[in-house]
Amino acid sequence: MQSSRGNLGRIRTLLNATKLYWGLVLLFLVGILSSPVSSKGHNIFLSYGNISDVFRQISVTGITAVGMTLVILIAGIDLSVGSVLALGSVVCAMLLTNEGWSAAYSIGVPAIFVLVFLVVLGAGLFITRAQSRPAGEQANDQTRLNRIIAFVAIVVAAAIAWWVASGADTKAGVLLVLLVVPAVGFLLGMVNGLVIVGGRLQPFIVTLAMMVAGLGIARLTAGQNTAVWPVYTGSNATENFEFLRSLIFGLVPVPGLIFAGIIILFWVILKYTKFGRYIYAIGGNEEAARLAGVPVWRVKITVYAISGYLAALAGILYVAQYRQGKPDAGMGLELDAIAAVVIGGTSLMGGRGSMIGTLVGVLIFGFLSNILQLNNIDSNTQLVLKGIIIIVAVLLQERRSSGWLFFISQLMTASSPKKSVPDKPDKRQGQGE
């Protein structure tokens, strides 16, 4: 009897731990069963072209969701990722199609200087501090090394910024775009982190302000009367940019491959690095992490900077897929990213979640959209169904469904007519008599 109970307990634990994956499998089966059939009798949902399109479409939301996962793990939120993606798409389109100095370079050159300076400075300080030296020499040597590293970082950053600026006479290539555009997102994300940490403000308020400001910056950069910057590879832009929307070996979409690489990279960072442990510690208990020696303010600023970097990188893939840059390209993207992260099991309270869960959440969202589109469900109904699925997923993952059942049972009890119960005689009075 006890062994059977133990087996049931283990099975229940296993099912609870893998319920997210079972949800993805169930959705995939629904897609197969509900899929229309082509004229040749093939299941359209299972066709390689359809699956490839799903992976291509989820790449933009997925890359943004990776950065959002890091932010939510430290108990934060980033509502500005949609505007950052939009600004990144505008800067990308302008760099690809414009000859001469433009607003894109005015934003991109300072951004690439800041990014390169901080990366070189951080790498240099990390390497020098990792070297063990006698205590007496450490203080003097470290100060001297810090100055040298800062000087080298300035020189390297200035050289790369000058190289970027010198390319303004011609249309930008793929390498320059991949360097400059994410740097713009990095700069905006770093501003978010600095204001949140320095001003001790709520992330919701700060990133909401950046969402509005980012939209304004994107419109000012594109021009007051410019709604779209068209990008046609081989015509008004370099033909090499077509690579970012192509299929490798005719099989794997490049955007999906980039998304997979980013997922793997940050899965490794969260699982095996000190920085990843710091993120979980801050999300679990920020004050305890601070008392334990975790550099809380540096980790927070870095996380928001990474979120902005990835959102702008997603803006490049947006341009590659839709052949245009738009000041409002990322409208609503922040909600999709947050929904994918929460569906993937990351707690909005921070400290609990994983990149694998985010990957599954993004896939669930992507396949759901694909199934609804294949069955010609109108866009308004799609939004309603997505909202319902988000609520159900959160209830299941937060283990609150039993609470709702109790609440419903109480409502039913309160609404049912009460039966009159005869008064019982007082036993104590009987005993006294």
C-alpha positions as CSV (number, residue, x, y, z in Angstrom):
1,M,0.0,0.0,0.0
2,Q,2.8,2.4,0.9
3,S,4.8,1.5,-2.2
4,S,1.8,2.2,-4.4
5,R,1.3,5.6,-2.7
6,G,5.0,6.3,-3.2
7,N,4.8,5.5,-6.9
8,L,1.7,7.7,-7.3
9,G,3.6,10.5,-5.6
10,R,6.6,10.1,-7.9
11,I,4.3,10.1,-10.9
12,R,2.5,13.2,-9.7
13,T,5.9,15.0,-9.1
14,L,7.1,14.0,-12.5
15,L,3.9,15.2,-14.2
16,N,4.1,18.5,-12.3
17,A,7.7,19.0,-13.3
18,T,7.0,18.3,-17.0
19,K,3.6,19.9,-17.3
20,L,4.9,22.7,-19.5
21,Y,6.3,20.2,-22.0
22,W,3.1,18.2,-22.0
23,G,1.3,21.5,-22.8
24,L,3.5,22.0,-25.8
25,V,3.0,18.4,-26.9
26,L,-0.8,18.7,-26.5
27,L,-0.9,21.9,-28.5
28,F,1.2,20.2,-31.3
29,L,-1.3,17.3,-31.4
30,V,-4.2,19.8,-31.7
31,G,-2.3,21.5,-34.6
32,I,-2.0,18.2,-36.4
33,L,-5.6,17.1,-35.9
34,S,-7.1,20.5,-36.7
35,S,-4.8,21.3,-39.7
36,P,-6.3,21.7,-43.1
37,V,-5.0,19.5,-45.9
38,S,-3.3,20.6,-49.1
39,S,-4.6,19.7,-52.6
40,K,-2.2,16.8,-52.6
41,G,-3.6,15.5,-49.3
42,H,-0.6,16.6,-47.1
43,N,-1.1,17.9,-43.6
44,I,-0.2,21.6,-43.9
45,F,0.7,22.0,-40.2
46,L,3.3,19.3,-40.4
47,S,4.8,20.5,-43.7
48,Y,8.4,21.6,-43.4
49,G,7.7,25.0,-44.9
50,N,5.1,25.7,-42.2
51,I,7.3,24.6,-39.3
52,S,10.2,26.6,-40.8
53,D,7.9,29.7,-41.0
54,V,7.0,29.2,-37.3
55,F,10.6,29.2,-36.2
56,R,11.3,32.3,-38.4
57,Q,8.3,34.2,-37.0
58,I,9.0,33.4,-33.3
59,S,12.6,34.6,-33.6
60,V,11.8,38.3,-33.0
61,T,9.6,37.7,-30.0
62,G,11.9,34.9,-28.8
63,I,15.1,37.0,-28.7
64,T,13.2,39.8,-26.9
65,A,11.8,37.2,-24.5
66,V,15.3,36.1,-23.6
67,G,16.2,39.6,-22.3
68,M,12.8,39.8,-20.6
69,T,13.5,36.6,-18.8
70,L,16.7,38.1,-17.2
71,V,14.8,41.2,-16.2
72,I,11.9,39.3,-14.6
73,L,14.3,36.9,-12.8
74,I,15.6,39.9,-10.9
75,A,12.0,40.8,-10.1
76,G,11.9,43.6,-12.6
77,I,10.0,44.4,-15.8
78,D,10.9,46.0,-19.1
79,L,8.0,47.7,-21.0
80,S,10.4,49.5,-23.3
81,V,11.5,46.6,-25.5
82,G,8.9,47.2,-28.2
83,S,10.0,50.8,-28.6
84,V,13.6,49.8,-28.6
85,L,12.9,47.2,-31.3
86,A,11.1,49.9,-33.3
87,L,14.0,52.3,-33.0
88,G,16.5,49.5,-33.9
89,S,14.5,48.8,-37.0
90,V,14.5,52.4,-38.1
91,V,18.2,52.8,-37.4
92,C,18.9,49.6,-39.3
93,A,16.9,50.6,-42.3
94,M,18.4,54.1,-42.5
95,L,22.0,52.7,-42.2
96,L,21.3,50.2,-45.0
97,T,19.6,52.6,-47.4
98,N,21.1,56.1,-46.7
99,E,24.3,57.5,-48.0
100,G,25.8,60.3,-45.9
101,W,25.5,61.4,-42.3
102,S,22.1,60.9,-40.9
103,A,20.2,60.7,-37.6
104,A,21.0,57.0,-37.4
105,Y,24.7,57.8,-37.2
106,S,24.1,60.5,-34.7
107,I,22.6,57.9,-32.4
108,G,24.8,54.9,-33.4
109,V,28.3,56.4,-33.1
110,P,28.0,57.5,-29.4
111,A,26.2,54.2,-28.7
112,I,29.0,52.0,-30.2
113,F,31.6,54.1,-28.3
114,V,29.8,53.5,-24.9
115,L,29.3,49.8,-25.6
116,V,32.9,49.1,-26.7
117,F,34.3,51.2,-23.9
118,L,32.4,49.3,-21.2
119,V,33.1,45.8,-22.7
120,V,36.9,46.4,-23.0
121,L,37.0,48.1,-19.5
122,G,35.0,45.2,-17.9
123,A,37.1,42.5,-19.6
124,G,40.3,44.2,-18.6
125,L,39.2,44.6,-15.0
126,F,38.0,41.0,-14.8
127,I,41.3,39.6,-16.1
128,T,43.5,41.7,-13.8
129,R,41.5,41.1,-10.7
130,A,41.5,37.4,-11.4
131,Q,45.3,37.3,-11.1
132,S,46.6,36.6,-7.6
133,R,49.2,39.0,-6.2
134,P,50.7,39.7,-2.8
135,A,48.5,41.9,-0.6
136,G,51.1,44.7,-0.3
137,E,51.4,45.1,-4.1
138,Q,47.8,44.7,-4.9
139,A,46.5,48.2,-4.0
140,N,49.2,50.2,-5.8
141,D,49.3,47.9,-8.8
142,Q,45.5,47.7,-9.2
143,T,45.2,51.5,-9.3
144,R,47.8,51.7,-12.0
145,L,46.3,48.9,-14.0
146,N,42.8,50.5,-13.7
147,R,44.1,53.7,-15.3
148,I,45.9,51.8,-18.1
149,I,42.8,49.7,-18.8
150,A,40.6,52.7,-18.9
151,F,42.9,54.5,-21.3
152,V,43.1,51.4,-23.6
153,A,39.3,51.1,-23.5
154,I,38.9,54.7,-24.5
155,V,41.4,54.3,-27.4
156,V,39.7,51.1,-28.7
157,A,36.2,52.6,-28.4
158,A,37.2,55.8,-30.1
159,A,38.9,53.8,-33.0
160,I,35.8,51.7,-33.6
161,A,33.5,54.7,-33.3
162,W,35.7,56.5,-35.9
163,W,35.5,53.5,-38.2
164,V,31.7,53.5,-37.9
165,A,31.5,57.2,-38.6
166,S,33.9,57.0,-41.6
167,G,31.5,54.6,-43.3
168,A,28.7,57.2,-43.4
169,D,29.6,58.1,-47.0
170,T,28.3,54.8,-48.3
171,K,25.5,52.5,-47.5
172,A,26.2,50.3,-44.5
173,G,26.9,46.6,-44.7
174,V,25.7,43.7,-42.6
175,L,28.7,43.9,-40.2
176,L,28.3,47.6,-39.4
177,V,24.5,47.1,-38.8
178,L,25.1,44.2,-36.5
179,L,27.5,46.3,-34.5
180,V,25.7,49.6,-34.3
181,V,22.0,48.8,-34.0
182,P,22.3,46.5,-30.9
183,A,24.6,49.2,-29.3
184,V,21.7,51.7,-29.6
185,G,19.5,49.2,-27.7
186,F,22.2,48.6,-25.1
187,L,22.5,52.3,-24.5
188,L,18.8,52.8,-23.9
189,G,18.7,49.7,-21.7
190,M,21.6,51.0,-19.6
191,V,19.7,54.3,-19.1
192,N,16.8,52.2,-17.8
193,G,19.0,50.4,-15.3
194,L,20.8,53.6,-14.2
195,V,17.6,55.4,-13.5
196,I,16.1,52.4,-11.7
197,V,19.1,51.9,-9.5
198,G,20.2,55.5,-9.1
199,G,16.8,57.0,-8.6
200,R,15.4,53.9,-6.7
201,L,12.3,54.0,-8.8
202,Q,10.0,51.2,-9.8
203,P,11.0,49.4,-13.0
204,F,7.4,49.6,-14.2
205,I,7.5,53.4,-14.2
206,V,11.0,53.9,-15.6
207,T,10.5,51.4,-18.5
208,L,7.0,52.8,-19.2
209,A,8.6,56.3,-19.6
210,M,11.3,54.8,-21.9
211,M,8.6,53.1,-23.9
212,V,7.0,56.4,-24.6
213,A,10.3,58.2,-25.1
214,G,11.7,55.4,-27.3
215,L,8.7,55.7,-29.6
216,G,9.3,59.5,-29.9
217,I,13.0,59.0,-30.6
218,A,12.1,56.4,-33.3
219,R,9.7,58.8,-35.0
220,L,12.2,61.7,-34.8
221,T,15.0,59.5,-36.2
222,A,12.8,58.3,-39.1
223,G,11.5,61.8,-39.8
224,Q,8.2,63.5,-39.0
225,N,6.6,62.5,-42.3
226,T,8.1,59.0,-42.7
227,A,6.0,56.1,-41.6
228,V,8.1,53.3,-43.2
229,W,11.7,53.0,-44.4
230,P,11.6,50.3,-47.2
231,V,14.6,48.0,-47.5
232,Y,15.0,46.1,-50.8
233,T,18.2,44.0,-50.8
234,G,20.0,44.3,-54.1
235,S,18.3,47.5,-54.9
236,N,18.5,50.3,-52.3
237,A,20.4,48.1,-49.8
238,T,23.3,45.6,-49.9
239,E,22.3,42.2,-51.2
240,N,24.3,40.5,-48.4
241,F,21.6,41.6,-45.9
242,E,19.4,38.9,-47.5
243,F,21.4,36.3,-45.6
244,L,19.6,37.3,-42.4
245,R,16.3,35.9,-43.8
246,S,17.6,33.0,-45.8
247,L,17.7,29.2,-45.1
248,I,21.0,27.6,-44.3
249,F,21.5,24.6,-46.6
250,G,17.9,25.3,-47.7
251,L,16.7,23.9,-44.4
252,V,17.3,26.0,-41.3
253,P,16.1,29.7,-41.2
254,V,18.8,32.0,-40.1
255,P,16.6,34.0,-37.6
256,G,15.6,30.8,-35.9
257,L,19.2,29.7,-35.7
258,I,20.2,33.1,-34.1
259,F,17.4,32.7,-31.6
260,A,18.5,29.2,-30.7
261,G,22.1,30.4,-30.3
262,I,21.0,33.1,-27.9
263,I,18.9,30.7,-25.9
264,I,21.8,28.4,-25.5
265,L,24.2,31.2,-24.6
266,F,22.1,32.6,-21.8
267,W,21.1,29.1,-20.6
268,V,24.8,28.5,-20.0
269,I,25.2,31.9,-18.3
270,L,22.3,31.4,-15.9
271,K,23.3,27.8,-15.1
272,Y,27.0,27.9,-14.9
273,T,28.3,31.4,-14.2
274,K,28.6,33.6,-11.2
275,F,26.6,36.3,-13.0
276,G,23.7,33.8,-13.4
277,R,23.8,33.0,-9.7
278,Y,23.7,36.7,-8.9
279,I,20.6,37.1,-11.0
280,Y,18.7,34.4,-9.1
281,A,19.9,35.7,-5.8
282,I,18.7,39.2,-6.4
283,G,15.3,38.0,-7.6
284,G,15.0,35.7,-4.6
285,N,15.9,38.3,-2.0
286,E,17.6,41.5,-3.0
287,E,18.5,42.6,0.5
288,A,20.0,39.2,1.4
289,A,22.0,39.2,-1.8
290,R,23.4,42.7,-1.1
291,L,24.4,41.6,2.4
292,A,26.1,38.5,0.9
293,G,28.3,40.8,-1.2
294,V,26.5,40.6,-4.5
295,P,27.1,43.8,-6.6
296,V,23.3,44.4,-7.0
297,W,23.4,47.7,-8.8
298,R,25.9,46.5,-11.4
299,V,24.0,43.3,-12.1
300,K,20.7,45.2,-12.5
301,I,22.2,47.8,-14.9
302,T,23.8,45.0,-16.9
303,V,20.5,43.0,-17.1
304,Y,18.5,46.0,-18.4
305,A,21.4,46.8,-20.9
306,I,21.3,43.2,-22.2
307,S,17.5,43.4,-22.5
308,G,17.8,46.6,-24.6
309,Y,20.7,45.0,-26.7
310,L,18.6,41.9,-27.6
311,A,15.5,44.0,-28.4
312,A,17.5,46.1,-30.9
313,L,19.0,42.9,-32.3
314,A,15.5,41.6,-32.8
315,G,14.8,44.9,-34.7
316,I,17.4,43.9,-37.3
317,L,15.7,40.6,-37.9
318,Y,12.4,42.4,-38.1
319,V,13.9,44.5,-41.0
320,A,15.2,41.4,-42.6
321,Q,11.9,39.6,-42.5
322,Y,9.5,42.4,-43.3
323,R,11.9,44.5,-45.5
324,Q,11.1,47.7,-43.7
325,G,11.9,49.8,-40.6
326,K,8.9,51.3,-38.8
327,P,8.8,53.7,-35.8
328,D,5.9,51.6,-34.4
329,A,7.2,48.2,-35.4
330,G,7.3,46.8,-31.9
331,M,3.9,47.9,-30.7
332,G,2.6,45.3,-28.3
333,L,5.8,43.2,-28.4
334,E,6.5,43.8,-24.7
335,L,3.2,42.1,-23.9
336,D,4.0,39.1,-26.1
337,A,7.5,38.8,-24.6
338,I,6.1,38.9,-21.0
339,A,3.4,36.4,-21.8
340,A,5.9,34.0,-23.3
341,V,8.2,34.3,-20.3
342,V,5.3,33.8,-17.8
343,I,3.9,30.8,-19.8
344,G,7.4,29.4,-19.6
345,G,7.2,29.2,-15.8
346,T,9.3,32.3,-14.8
347,S,7.7,33.9,-11.8
348,L,6.9,37.6,-11.9
349,M,8.0,37.8,-8.3
350,G,11.6,36.9,-9.5
351,G,14.1,34.3,-8.5
352,R,12.5,31.4,-10.3
353,G,12.5,30.5,-14.0
354,S,14.8,29.2,-16.8
355,M,15.7,29.8,-20.4
356,I,14.4,26.4,-21.4
357,G,11.0,27.4,-20.0
358,T,11.1,30.6,-22.0
359,L,11.9,28.6,-25.1
360,V,8.9,26.4,-24.5
361,G,6.7,29.4,-23.8
362,V,7.8,31.1,-27.1
363,L,7.1,27.8,-29.0
364,I,3.6,27.5,-27.4
365,F,2.8,31.1,-28.4
366,G,4.2,30.6,-31.9
367,F,2.4,27.3,-32.6
368,L,-0.9,28.7,-31.2
369,S,-0.8,31.6,-33.5
370,N,0.0,29.3,-36.4
371,I,-2.8,26.9,-35.6
372,L,-5.3,29.8,-35.4
373,Q,-4.1,31.3,-38.7
374,L,-4.3,28.0,-40.5
375,N,-7.9,27.6,-39.4
376,N,-8.8,31.1,-40.5
377,I,-9.6,32.3,-37.0
378,D,-10.0,36.1,-37.1
379,S,-7.5,38.2,-35.3
380,N,-9.8,39.5,-32.6
381,T,-10.8,35.9,-31.6
382,Q,-7.1,35.0,-31.6
383,L,-6.4,37.7,-29.0
384,V,-9.2,36.5,-26.8
385,L,-8.0,32.9,-26.9
386,K,-4.4,34.0,-26.2
387,G,-5.5,35.9,-23.2
388,I,-7.4,32.9,-21.8
389,I,-4.4,30.6,-22.4
390,I,-2.1,33.0,-20.6
391,I,-4.4,33.1,-17.5
392,V,-4.8,29.3,-17.4
393,A,-1.0,28.8,-17.8
394,V,-0.2,31.2,-15.0
395,L,-2.8,29.6,-12.7
396,L,-1.4,26.1,-13.3
397,Q,2.2,27.2,-12.9
398,E,1.6,29.2,-9.7
399,R,-0.5,26.3,-8.4
400,R,-3.4,28.6,-7.6
401,S,-6.1,26.5,-9.4
402,S,-7.2,24.9,-6.1
403,G,-7.7,28.3,-4.6
404,W,-10.0,29.3,-7.5
405,L,-12.0,26.0,-7.1
406,F,-12.4,26.8,-3.4
407,F,-13.6,30.3,-4.3
408,I,-16.2,29.0,-6.8
409,S,-17.4,26.4,-4.3
410,Q,-17.9,29.2,-1.7
411,L,-19.9,31.2,-4.2
412,M,-22.1,28.2,-5.0
413,T,-22.6,27.5,-1.3
414,A,-23.6,31.2,-0.6
415,S,-26.1,31.3,-3.5
416,S,-27.8,28.0,-2.6
417,P,-30.9,28.3,-0.3
418,K,-30.2,27.5,3.3
419,K,-32.1,24.7,5.0
420,S,-33.7,25.3,8.3
421,V,-32.1,23.2,11.1
422,P,-34.1,22.5,14.3
423,D,-32.5,23.9,17.4
424,K,-30.7,21.2,19.4
425,P,-31.3,21.1,23.2
426,D,-28.5,22.3,25.3
427,K,-26.8,19.3,26.8
428,R,-25.4,21.3,29.7
429,Q,-28.9,22.4,30.7
430,G,-30.1,18.9,30.7
431,Q,-27.3,17.7,32.9
432,G,-27.9,20.6,35.3
433,E,-31.6,19.7,35.7
